[in-house]
Amino acid sequence: MSNQVQKNSEKPHCETCASRSLGVFCDLENAEVASLDLQKISNKYKKGQTLFYQGNPPFGIFCISHGKIKISHVGLDGKESILRIVSDGDILGHRSLFSEENYSATATVLEDSTVCFIDKKFILKAIKDYPSIAVNLITKLSKDMGSAENRISSMSQKNVRERLAELILGLRESFSKKDKDGREVLDIKLSREEMASMIGVANETLIRFMSEFKDDGLIEQEGKTIIIGDVEKLKETANLLY
Amino acid sequence: MKKLNDIQIRKLRNGDIVPGERTYGRDAVLYYEGHTPHACYLLLKGEIVLSKKNKVREIVTAGHIVGFNNFSDQGPSEFTATIKGNSSVFIIDKSTFFELQESPDFELKKIVS
């Protein structure tokens, strides 16, 4: 590199990144984080831009400094289904990287995001030098596997009402915030198609059940914004086992 | 844009510095206009389209490296680079770039100079 100093003063620094405590590098000391900071490449992505594409080869991992990214899979029939949504502190691409398989899904930016990229060689060297990274990666992979198993179970065993309640509670866990009136709102705007794909139903079915949820006081809606209503009733409806 | 000679490509192919040929099964944006590329890409087969404000500016053919200048300077790219499906590349990421810079082999070192 002809110049390793950050050219863009707006680019995030690992030491001061708001997501530092959330990610797999959270155990690193400042000097070690500085080495990571020099190696990473940060970019600001606009809504709709793509980080990686299903079927293409990985060569590093992505760290979400700030923003929201949807991970989706397109079937042979061309239908897209959203597998999950990731945000600040999450990492992407790690599973394909370590399994040495092509990406099994596409990562698309849901809202303007800042994402950092670290190449595989550096990650492998960092793991050798700082084993805590490996432990954190294993923990993350284990949690991802658990979530995937829960999802498979929900899709096969739960009815639409239960799946929708579970989805809203899941989004609440990751994206809820208080609005100026003190109401709990979901700080993420998903289209009907996107929400429908996340629970494996048609748009019309989603609309019908969202309407039922509003009538039952489980949620309110203002445009695309979902306001959480009766949390306990949502939990009961979701039929959660944990 | 940088074009590599046959010797350099052969050395990359036969060596162990670059991970190996990578094939893109479908069209993909390698990097966007205004972004710092994650790597520079030596096109071995197929096409890479360089566009600016959605207008095609150049079509890159085999033997050329795209993204080199911006990757080297870690600065923003003037173009969006889109690789066409069934194209193959060697990916020269940051770690590989440093290894090539340190390589005792003159031809390999020249790739990143």
Interface residues (C-beta under 8 A of the other chain):
Chain A: M1 S2 N3 Q4 Q6 K7 N8 Q39 I41 S42 N43 K44 Y45 Q49 T50 F52 Y53 Q54 G55 N56 P57 F59 G60 N102 F117 D119 K120 K121 F122 K125
Chain B: P19 R22 T23 Y24 G25 R26 A28 V29 Y32 H35 T36 P37 H38 A39 S72 D73 Q74 G75 P76 I91 D93 K94 S95 T96 F97 F98
